[in-house]
Amino acid sequence: MAKRDEKRLRLGRRFFVHALVFGALVTVLTSAAHLFFEYRKETSGIESRLDLVGTTHLNSITEAVWNLDERQLAAALEGILNLQDIALVSVTMSDGSQVNAGQAPDGPVSSREYTIVKSTANMTTTLGSLTVVASRSGIHDRLAEESW
């Protein structure tokens, strides 16, 4: 009878160990999937903000450059810089001069460059370019905070 109880005990231990390993594996896989989808969502958010700059902020920057209004240009750049994860905004004029807001980030980045073009009734003039750089470090920080 002792051998029978010993076999049951070993079977119970094996079942417990298998259940524990399976549960840990499911937990790790679901956590990894959650982090993966959160990372994709955050990355998509950065891309959306970069697109937003081109659709909503480019006109005011174009007008500021066209009118040589340094105050309006600085305000527009600061407005863009206030968007989440945006680290650097730079306007390069057609003469090569630059106006910057923010600092170049360390680590992985996403960036967009927009051509600043002014169209009038009889001509189109390229005034320069707008470069917007977003840091992905904030994503990593937010995901690390969320996972702990």
Phi and psi restraints in degrees (value plus and minus 20) as a CYANA .aco file:
   2 ALA   PHI     -85.8   -45.8
   2 ALA   PSI     -56.6   -16.6
   3 LYS   PHI     -85.7   -45.7
   3 LYS   PSI     -58.5   -18.5
   4 ARG   PHI     -84.1   -44.1
   4 ARG   PSI     -64.3   -24.3
   5 ASP   PHI     -84.0   -44.0
   5 ASP   PSI     -57.5   -17.5
   6 GLU   PHI     -85.1   -45.1
   6 GLU   PSI     -60.5   -20.5
   7 LYS   PHI     -84.5   -44.5
   7 LYS   PSI     -60.9   -20.9
   8 ARG   PHI     -83.4   -43.4
   8 ARG   PSI     -61.3   -21.3
   9 LEU   PHI     -83.0   -43.0
   9 LEU   PSI     -64.4   -24.4
  10 ARG   PHI     -84.9   -44.9
  10 ARG   PSI     -61.5   -21.5
  11 LEU   PHI     -83.0   -43.0
  11 LEU   PSI     -62.2   -22.2
  12 GLY   PHI     -83.1   -43.1
  12 GLY   PSI     -61.3   -21.3
  13 ARG   PHI     -84.5   -44.5
  13 ARG   PSI     -65.0   -25.0
  14 ARG   PHI     -80.8   -40.8
  14 ARG   PSI     -64.5   -24.5
  15 PHE   PHI     -81.3   -41.3
  15 PHE   PSI     -63.1   -23.1
  16 PHE   PHI     -82.2   -42.2
  16 PHE   PSI     -65.6   -25.6
  17 VAL   PHI     -83.8   -43.8
  17 VAL   PSI     -64.1   -24.1
  18 HIS   PHI     -83.1   -43.1
  18 HIS   PSI     -62.0   -22.0
  19 ALA   PHI     -85.0   -45.0
  19 ALA   PSI     -60.6   -20.6
  20 LEU   PHI     -84.6   -44.6
  20 LEU   PSI     -65.8   -25.8
  21 VAL   PHI     -84.5   -44.5
  21 VAL   PSI     -63.3   -23.3
  22 PHE   PHI     -81.8   -41.8
  22 PHE   PSI     -63.9   -23.9
  23 GLY   PHI     -82.7   -42.7
  23 GLY   PSI     -62.3   -22.3
  24 ALA   PHI     -84.8   -44.8
  24 ALA   PSI     -61.0   -21.0
  25 LEU   PHI     -83.5   -43.5
  25 LEU   PSI     -63.6   -23.6
  26 VAL   PHI     -82.8   -42.8
  26 VAL   PSI     -61.8   -21.8
  27 THR   PHI     -82.7   -42.7
  27 THR   PSI     -65.4   -25.4
  28 VAL   PHI     -84.0   -44.0
  28 VAL   PSI     -64.3   -24.3
  29 LEU   PHI     -85.5   -45.5
  29 LEU   PSI     -61.7   -21.7
  30 THR   PHI     -89.2   -49.2
  30 THR   PSI     -55.6   -15.6
  31 SER   PHI     -85.7   -45.7
  31 SER   PSI     -63.0   -23.0
  32 ALA   PHI     -83.3   -43.3
  32 ALA   PSI     -62.5   -22.5
  33 ALA   PHI     -83.5   -43.5
  33 ALA   PSI     -61.8   -21.8
  34 HIS   PHI     -81.1   -41.1
  34 HIS   PSI     -67.3   -27.3
  35 LEU   PHI     -82.7   -42.7
  35 LEU   PSI     -59.9   -19.9
  36 PHE   PHI     -80.4   -40.4
  36 PHE   PSI     -67.4   -27.4
  37 PHE   PHI     -90.1   -50.1
  37 PHE   PSI     -55.2   -15.2
  38 GLU   PHI     -85.2   -45.2
  38 GLU   PSI     -60.2   -20.2
  39 TYR   PHI     -82.6   -42.6
  39 TYR   PSI     -64.3   -24.3
  40 ARG   PHI     -82.2   -42.2
  40 ARG   PSI     -59.9   -19.9
  41 LYS   PHI     -84.8   -44.8
  41 LYS   PSI     -64.4   -24.4
  42 GLU   PHI     -84.6   -44.6
  42 GLU   PSI     -62.2   -22.2
  43 THR   PHI     -83.1   -43.1
  43 THR   PSI     -61.7   -21.7
  44 SER   PHI     -83.0   -43.0
  44 SER   PSI     -56.5   -16.5
  45 GLY   PHI     -82.5   -42.5
  45 GLY   PSI     -61.6   -21.6
  46 ILE   PHI     -83.1   -43.1
  46 ILE   PSI     -65.8   -25.8
  47 GLU   PHI     -81.7   -41.7
  47 GLU   PSI     -58.4   -18.4
  48 SER   PHI     -84.7   -44.7
  48 SER   PSI     -61.1   -21.1
  49 ARG   PHI     -86.1   -46.1
  49 ARG   PSI     -57.9   -17.9
  50 LEU   PHI     -85.1   -45.1
  50 LEU   PSI     -59.8   -19.8
  51 ASP   PHI     -84.5   -44.5
  51 ASP   PSI     -58.5   -18.5
  52 LEU   PHI     -78.8   -38.8
  52 LEU   PSI     -58.2   -18.2
  53 VAL   PHI     -78.4   -38.4
  53 VAL   PSI     -64.5   -24.5
  54 GLY   PHI     -87.2   -47.2
  54 GLY   PSI     -51.3   -11.3
  55 THR   PHI    -110.3   -70.3
  55 THR   PSI     -48.5    -8.5
  56 THR   PHI    -134.1   -94.1
  56 THR   PSI     -47.9    -7.9
  57 HIS   PHI    -122.8   -82.8
  57 HIS   PSI     -40.9    -0.9
  58 LEU   PHI     -83.0   -43.0
  58 LEU   PSI     -56.2   -16.2
  59 ASN   PHI     -83.0   -43.0
  59 ASN   PSI     -64.0   -24.0
  60 SER   PHI     -88.2   -48.2
  60 SER   PSI     -54.4   -14.4
  61 ILE   PHI     -88.6   -48.6
  61 ILE   PSI     -61.0   -21.0
  62 THR   PHI     -79.1   -39.1
  62 THR   PSI     -66.0   -26.0
  63 GLU   PHI     -84.4   -44.4
  63 GLU   PSI     -60.4   -20.4
  64 ALA   PHI     -84.3   -44.3
  64 ALA   PSI     -62.0   -22.0
  65 VAL   PHI     -88.5   -48.5
  65 VAL   PSI     -62.9   -22.9
  66 TRP   PHI     -81.4   -41.4
  66 TRP   PSI     -61.4   -21.4
  67 ASN   PHI    -107.0   -67.0
  67 ASN   PSI     -19.8    20.2
  68 LEU   PHI      34.6    74.6
  68 LEU   PSI      19.9    59.9
  69 ASP   PHI    -116.6   -76.6
  69 ASP   PSI      74.4   114.4
  70 GLU   PHI     -84.4   -44.4
  70 GLU   PSI     -55.8   -15.8
  71 ARG   PHI     -87.0   -47.0
  71 ARG   PSI     -64.7   -24.7
  72 GLN   PHI     -84.5   -44.5
  72 GLN   PSI     -59.5   -19.5
  73 LEU   PHI     -84.7   -44.7
  73 LEU   PSI     -65.0   -25.0
  74 ALA   PHI     -82.0   -42.0
  74 ALA   PSI     -61.2   -21.2
  75 ALA   PHI     -84.5   -44.5
  75 ALA   PSI     -61.1   -21.1
  76 ALA   PHI     -85.2   -45.2
  76 ALA   PSI     -61.5   -21.5
  77 LEU   PHI     -85.7   -45.7
  77 LEU   PSI     -61.4   -21.4
  78 GLU   PHI     -84.0   -44.0
  78 GLU   PSI     -57.4   -17.4
  79 GLY   PHI     -81.0   -41.0
  79 GLY   PSI     -61.9   -21.9
  80 ILE   PHI     -87.1   -47.1
  80 ILE   PSI     -61.6   -21.6
  81 LEU   PHI     -82.7   -42.7
  81 LEU   PSI     -44.6    -4.6
  82 ASN   PHI     -95.7   -55.7
  82 ASN   PSI     -31.5     8.5
  83 LEU   PHI     -88.0   -48.0
  83 LEU   PSI     125.1   165.1
  84 GLN   PHI     -77.0   -37.0
  84 GLN   PSI     113.7   153.7
  85 ASP   PHI      54.1    94.1
  85 ASP   PSI     -24.5    15.5
  86 ILE   PHI     -97.2   -57.2
  86 ILE   PSI     105.4   145.4
  87 ALA   PHI    -130.6   -90.6
  87 ALA   PSI     -50.0   -10.0
  88 LEU   PHI    -166.5  -126.5
  88 LEU   PSI     115.4   155.4
  89 VAL   PHI    -150.5  -110.5
  89 VAL   PSI     109.2   149.2
  90 SER   PHI    -158.1  -118.1
  90 SER   PSI     115.2   155.2
  91 VAL   PHI    -132.9   -92.9
  91 VAL   PSI     103.8   143.8
  92 THR   PHI    -127.6   -87.6
  92 THR   PSI      97.4   137.4
  93 MET   PHI     -96.0   -56.0
  93 MET   PSI     142.2   182.2
  94 SER   PHI     -83.7   -43.7
  94 SER   PSI     -41.1    -1.1
  95 ASP   PHI    -105.5   -65.5
  95 ASP   PSI     -20.5    19.5
  96 GLY   PHI      78.1   118.1
  96 GLY   PSI     -32.9     7.1
  97 SER   PHI     -91.6   -51.6
  97 SER   PSI     134.3   174.3
  98 GLN   PHI    -149.6  -109.6
  98 GLN   PSI     128.1   168.1
  99 VAL   PHI    -146.8  -106.8
  99 VAL   PSI     105.1   145.1
 100 ASN   PHI    -141.8  -101.8
 100 ASN   PSI     132.1   172.1
 101 ALA   PHI    -156.8  -116.8
 101 ALA   PSI     112.5   152.5
 102 GLY   PHI      71.3   111.3
 102 GLY   PSI    -192.2  -152.2
 103 GLN   PHI    -152.4  -112.4
 103 GLN   PSI     130.8   170.8
 104 ALA   PHI     -84.5   -44.5
 104 ALA   PSI     107.9   147.9
 105 PRO   PHI    -101.3   -61.3
 105 PRO   PSI     136.4   176.4
 106 ASP   PHI    -107.6   -67.6
 106 ASP   PSI     133.9   173.9
 107 GLY   PHI      68.3   108.3
 107 GLY   PSI    -187.6  -147.6
 108 PRO   PHI     -88.7   -48.7
 108 PRO   PSI     122.3   162.3
 109 VAL   PHI    -156.4  -116.4
 109 VAL   PSI     142.1   182.1
 110 SER   PHI    -143.9  -103.9
 110 SER   PSI     122.3   162.3
 111 SER   PHI    -163.4  -123.4
 111 SER   PSI     139.3   179.3
 112 ARG   PHI    -157.0  -117.0
 112 ARG   PSI     127.1   167.1
 113 GLU   PHI    -145.4  -105.4
 113 GLU   PSI     110.9   150.9
 114 TYR   PHI    -139.2   -99.2
 114 TYR   PSI     118.6   158.6
 115 THR   PHI    -103.1   -63.1
 115 THR   PSI     111.5   151.5
 116 ILE   PHI    -112.8   -72.8
 116 ILE   PSI      91.7   131.7
 117 VAL   PHI    -145.4  -105.4
 117 VAL   PSI     112.4   152.4
 118 LYS   PHI    -131.2   -91.2
 118 LYS   PSI     102.9   142.9
 119 SER   PHI    -128.5   -88.5
 119 SER   PSI     109.8   149.8
 120 THR   PHI    -135.9   -95.9
 120 THR   PSI    -196.9  -156.9
 121 ALA   PHI     -77.7   -37.7
 121 ALA   PSI     -56.7   -16.7
 122 ASN   PHI    -140.5  -100.5
 122 ASN   PSI     -16.7    23.3
 123 MET   PHI    -179.4  -139.4
 123 MET   PSI     142.2   182.2
 124 THR   PHI    -142.7  -102.7
 124 THR   PSI     109.5   149.5
 125 THR   PHI    -142.9  -102.9
 125 THR   PSI     109.7   149.7
 126 THR   PHI    -105.7   -65.7
 126 THR   PSI      98.6   138.6
 127 LEU   PHI    -114.2   -74.2
 127 LEU   PSI     -42.0    -2.0
 128 GLY   PHI     136.3   176.3
 128 GLY   PSI    -172.3  -132.3
 129 SER   PHI    -161.6  -121.6
 129 SER   PSI     132.0   172.0
 130 LEU   PHI    -133.2   -93.2
 130 LEU   PSI     105.9   145.9
 131 THR   PHI    -136.3   -96.3
 131 THR   PSI     109.4   149.4
 132 VAL   PHI    -142.2  -102.2
 132 VAL   PSI     106.7   146.7
 133 VAL   PHI    -139.1   -99.1
 133 VAL   PSI     106.6   146.6
 134 ALA   PHI    -131.8   -91.8
 134 ALA   PSI     117.8   157.8
 135 SER   PHI    -110.3   -70.3
 135 SER   PSI     117.2   157.2
 136 ARG   PHI    -110.9   -70.9
 136 ARG   PSI     -20.9    19.1
 137 SER   PHI     -82.1   -42.1
 137 SER   PSI     -54.8   -14.8
 138 GLY   PHI     -82.1   -42.1
 138 GLY   PSI     -55.4   -15.4
 139 ILE   PHI     -81.8   -41.8
 139 ILE   PSI     -68.5   -28.5
 140 HIS   PHI     -80.5   -40.5
 140 HIS   PSI     -61.9   -21.9
 141 ASP   PHI     -83.9   -43.9
 141 ASP   PSI     -65.2   -25.2
 142 ARG   PHI     -85.3   -45.3
 142 ARG   PSI     -60.0   -20.0
 143 LEU   PHI     -88.8   -48.8
 143 LEU   PSI     -58.3   -18.3
 144 ALA   PHI     -84.0   -44.0
 144 ALA   PSI     -62.0   -22.0
 145 GLU   PHI     -83.6   -43.6
 145 GLU   PSI     -61.9   -21.9
 146 GLU   PHI     -87.5   -47.5
 146 GLU   PSI     -56.6   -16.6
 147 SER   PHI     -97.5   -57.5
 147 SER   PSI     -36.9     3.1
